[in-house]
Amino acid sequence: MNLTFTTACLIMGPRLGRFKGRHPVPIKSHSIPLLAIGFFVLVFGFLAFNGGSQVLRVTTLDYHPPTHPSPPPSKGSISNPGDGEAVALAFVSTIVAACSGGVVGLLAHKMATGFWKINPTINGALAGQFLAYTAPRQCGVSF
């Protein structure tokens, strides 16, 4: 997928009006309230996806059959022992990663330009949530 998008970008080139000569032209934000609403929608989506993925991982990968025959735990439920802790850890790691990414984005923009803006904060928080989405939580230290 990355190779496909990179090839398409190289073929199409930059957007019209993005550069004047060799100097980039900054693109203005369209609507900060819509940006914030979209961010919060993505936050809830990431929380649901990470929590659900963590439950599925716990119920399928960590299942050890008992010595006596019994049905395996149901996939994707939160009623089995240990599922609540797994979902809570997924939520906490997602929120901590988003907060960390937002703070880094805000401070990096402040140091680079001298101004506070919400756009790099939201971009940093989304990058942090994507990191939480791709990071293996089972290898980390629990809180």
C-alpha positions as CSV (number, residue, x, y, z in Angstrom):
1,M,0.0,0.0,0.0
2,N,2.8,2.4,0.9
3,L,4.6,1.7,-2.4
4,T,1.3,2.3,-4.3
5,F,0.7,5.7,-2.7
6,T,4.4,6.8,-3.0
7,T,4.3,5.9,-6.7
8,A,1.1,7.8,-7.3
9,C,2.5,10.8,-5.5
10,L,5.6,10.8,-7.6
11,I,3.6,10.5,-10.8
12,M,1.0,13.2,-9.9
13,G,3.4,15.6,-8.2
14,P,2.5,18.3,-5.6
15,R,-0.9,20.0,-5.5
16,L,-1.5,23.0,-7.7
17,G,-0.6,26.2,-5.9
18,R,1.4,24.4,-3.2
19,F,4.8,25.8,-4.3
20,K,5.8,29.1,-5.8
21,G,9.1,28.3,-7.5
22,R,11.0,26.3,-4.9
23,H,9.3,27.8,-1.8
24,P,6.3,26.1,-0.2
25,V,3.1,28.1,0.3
26,P,1.4,27.4,3.6
27,I,-2.1,25.9,3.4
28,K,-4.6,27.5,5.6
29,S,-6.9,25.4,7.8
30,H,-10.5,25.1,6.7
31,S,-12.4,24.9,9.9
32,I,-10.9,24.4,13.4
33,P,-14.2,23.3,15.0
34,L,-14.7,20.6,12.3
35,L,-11.1,19.5,12.8
36,A,-11.7,19.1,16.6
37,I,-15.0,17.2,16.0
38,G,-13.3,14.9,13.6
39,F,-10.5,14.3,16.1
40,F,-12.9,13.3,18.8
41,V,-14.7,11.0,16.4
42,L,-11.3,9.3,15.6
43,V,-10.5,9.2,19.4
44,F,-13.6,7.1,20.1
45,G,-12.9,5.0,17.0
46,F,-9.3,4.3,18.1
47,L,-10.5,3.4,21.6
48,A,-13.1,1.0,20.4
49,F,-10.8,-0.6,17.9
50,N,-7.8,-1.0,20.3
51,G,-10.0,-2.3,23.1
52,G,-11.8,-4.8,20.8
53,S,-8.5,-5.9,19.3
54,Q,-7.0,-6.4,22.7
55,V,-10.0,-8.6,23.8
56,L,-9.7,-10.7,20.7
57,R,-6.0,-11.1,21.3
58,V,-6.5,-12.2,24.9
59,T,-9.3,-14.6,24.2
60,T,-7.7,-16.3,21.2
61,L,-3.9,-16.1,21.7
62,D,-3.7,-16.5,25.4
63,Y,-6.1,-19.4,25.6
64,H,-4.7,-22.6,27.1
65,P,-7.0,-25.5,27.0
66,P,-7.8,-27.0,30.4
67,T,-7.1,-30.7,31.1
68,H,-10.8,-31.4,31.2
69,P,-12.9,-30.8,28.1
70,S,-14.7,-27.5,28.1
71,P,-15.7,-25.0,25.4
72,P,-13.2,-22.4,24.5
73,P,-13.9,-18.8,25.5
74,S,-16.1,-16.8,23.2
75,K,-14.2,-14.6,20.8
76,G,-14.6,-10.8,21.2
77,S,-16.4,-10.9,24.5
78,I,-15.5,-9.1,27.7
79,S,-17.0,-11.6,30.0
80,N,-14.0,-13.9,30.4
81,P,-11.5,-13.5,33.2
82,G,-8.7,-11.1,32.3
83,D,-10.7,-9.3,29.5
84,G,-11.5,-6.3,31.6
85,E,-7.8,-5.7,32.5
86,A,-6.8,-6.2,28.9
87,V,-9.3,-3.6,27.6
88,A,-8.4,-1.2,30.4
89,L,-4.7,-1.4,29.5
90,A,-5.5,-0.9,25.8
91,F,-7.6,2.2,26.7
92,V,-4.9,3.6,28.9
93,S,-2.1,3.1,26.4
94,T,-4.2,4.7,23.6
95,I,-5.0,7.7,25.7
96,V,-1.4,8.2,27.0
97,A,0.0,7.8,23.5
98,A,-2.5,10.4,22.2
99,C,-1.7,12.9,25.0
100,S,2.0,12.4,24.6
101,G,1.8,12.9,20.8
102,G,-0.3,16.1,21.3
103,V,2.1,17.6,23.8
104,V,5.1,16.9,21.5
105,G,3.3,18.3,18.5
106,L,2.3,21.5,20.4
107,L,5.8,22.0,21.9
108,A,7.6,21.3,18.6
109,H,5.4,23.8,16.8
110,K,5.9,26.4,19.5
111,M,9.7,26.0,19.4
112,A,9.7,26.1,15.6
113,T,7.4,29.1,15.0
114,G,6.9,30.8,18.4
115,F,3.1,30.4,18.2
116,W,0.6,28.1,19.9
117,K,-1.7,26.3,17.5
118,I,-4.3,23.6,17.8
119,N,-3.6,22.0,14.4
120,P,-0.2,20.5,15.2
121,T,-1.5,19.4,18.6
122,I,-4.3,17.4,17.0
123,N,-1.9,16.0,14.3
124,G,0.5,14.9,17.0
125,A,-2.3,13.3,19.1
126,L,-3.4,11.4,16.0
127,A,0.1,10.3,15.3
128,G,0.4,9.2,19.0
129,Q,-2.9,7.2,18.7
130,F,-1.6,5.5,15.5
131,L,1.5,4.6,17.5
132,A,-0.7,3.0,20.1
133,Y,-2.6,1.2,17.4
134,T,0.6,-0.3,16.0
135,A,2.6,-0.8,19.1
136,P,2.5,-4.3,20.7
137,R,1.0,-3.7,24.1
138,Q,1.8,-7.2,25.3
139,C,5.6,-6.3,25.2
140,G,5.2,-3.1,27.3
141,V,5.1,-2.5,31.0
142,S,1.6,-2.3,32.5
143,F,0.6,0.7,34.6
